[in-house]
Amino acid sequence: MACHGKDEPPPAPGPAPASRPRPAPAPAPEFPEGTRSLQLVRTVGVRLEPGDDAKRIGTVAIDTRVGWTRSAPGKGCDKSWIEIAPRGWICGDYVVPSKQPPYGQEVPHLDRGEIVPGTYGKITVAGASTYELEKPDKDKKKKRGAKPAPEPKDPHMVEDSPVIGSLNVRRYDEITVGGKVYWKISQKDNEYVLKSTITKHVPSGFGGTRLGDDTGVRVPIAFVWPRGGMSEAYTLAKPTGGALRTLAVRTPVPVLEVAAGKDGKPTAYRIGDAEWIAAPDVRVFEPEAPPALLQPGERWIDIDLDSQILVAFEGDLAVYATLVSSGGKDTPTETGLYRMWLKESEADMKGLNGEDPYSVATVPWTQFFSPEKGLALHTAYWHDGFGHPRSHGCVNLAPRDARWLYFWSDPQVPPGWTMAAGVVEAPGSLVRIRSAADPTPEAKGYAKKVQEQREQNAPPG
């Protein structure tokens, strides 16, 4: 498997079931006068229909306050199931009425100035180990007649297990024990590593660009990618020369006009009123016809593996473009038409790169699009190589891009939700991954099921 979450996600969406008898809708549930929202007393799953045997379409975090519309009886809930805004049903056993308005916090939450939610690092010292913190039990009761217990020792670390393979960790706390500094690397478990064995990550500040809307920028779109690995490229007064200024690598530029040589191949692109850039100094995203059976204005993502450029569309309108890192030579990203089927606010990634196991902690804004292969669009806080293929098969995104796409694509993730799942009845955004070798890839897995259903429902002719 290329890259996947550590925990078992909900099952992949199957074909739409035959409609089952559904309880008659009940009126809005009765709550005390002045109730404006319902507050969750625990994290709960959201179902497509009232009943714990219905498809799970999301998870809402504890303390989130939700709006509601009506209630209905259903399996697995002592009280009624409650339909919440903006969608889905939750069990009424886990809510209390609140006089405050609905409220949910974006998950994961970013503090002011943060690019990613926390501090991360990689264990880079050979022979490193994890540790457990042992604290003295000062409150332990003495048995009658027992000898006086020795005085409790100071807190100390006990070596647990060696670190195997590549391990990226998140810092949940930093403490000093016995004169040494440790990172706590698990939110719930008693697990630590020596700070001296960790190289701290500096997340990339790179980000893509908005298109369409008020920007006036359309596809084709290009990113500066200077020949010879240089950090800057010159722009030109005309296609054949006349240096004007320099642009940094990965700068997005519009493609307004193309100058071609005698062989018909592009030699330069006009990027301004009287400004050009040489073709070898840019990577260009050339749009292809949208996939068939898209709904009007439907949100979808197009990834060109050759240029390493991703463009987000709303119908025919391109709205965002950026550079990605797809799978490297040994673990290439597979072409295909996919659908977002599971979005997690944070996911742990584990896998094998050849014979070298790897583990990446709490990857924010993860969007799985292939349950069969475990492929996802997700943040890569551990590198700044966007534009170069280098992942284990997933599509790596800079943090700013991952967050934008996570909240833009379908299924939508309302405030307070930590997971959202696409189902055939309400599918996630389509993801097309193509290359020059496979320009019109076929639908796979869940996307194929959605396509088949839309073909069945399409009007004749």
Sequence and secondary structure as in RCSB ss.txt:
>XXXX:A:sequence
MACHGKDEPPPAPGPAPASRPRPAPAPAPEFPEGTRSLQLVRTVGVRLEPGDDAKRIGTVAIDTRVGWTRSAPGK
GCDKSWIEIAPRGWICGDYVVPSKQPPYGQEVPHLDRGEIVPGTYGKITVAGASTYELEKPDKDKKKKRGAKPAP
EPKDPHMVEDSPVIGSLNVRRYDEITVGGKVYWKISQKDNEYVLKSTITKHVPSGFGGTRLGDDTGVRVPIAFVW
PRGGMSEAYTLAKPTGGALRTLAVRTPVPVLEVAAGKDGKPTAYRIGDAEWIAAPDVRVFEPEAPPALLQPGERW
IDIDLDSQILVAFEGDLAVYATLVSSGGKDTPTETGLYRMWLKESEADMKGLNGEDPYSVATVPWTQFFSPEKGL
ALHTAYWHDGFGHPRSHGCVNLAPRDARWLYFWSDPQVPPGWTMAAGVVEAPGSLVRIRSAADPTPEAKGYAKKV
QEQREQNAPPG
>XXXX:A:secstr
  SEESS                  B      TT  EEEESS EEEESSSSTTS EEEEE TT EE EEEEE  T
T SS EEEESSS EEEGGGEEEESS  B   SS   TT SSSSEEEEE STT EEEEEE   TT    TT     
     EEEEEEE  SEEEEEESEEEEETTEEEEE  SSS  EEEGGGEEE        EE STTT   SSEEEE 
 GGG SEEEEEEETTEEEEEEEETT EEE  EEEE TTS EEEEEEETTEEEEGGGEEEE      TT  TT EE
EEEETTTTEEEEEETTEEEEEEE B B SSS    EEEE  EEEEEEEEEEEETTEEEEEEEEEEEEEEETTTTE
EEEE TT   TTS  BSSSEEE HHHHHHHHHHSSS   TTEEEEE BTTB   EEEEE SSSSS  B HHHHHH
HHHHHHHS   
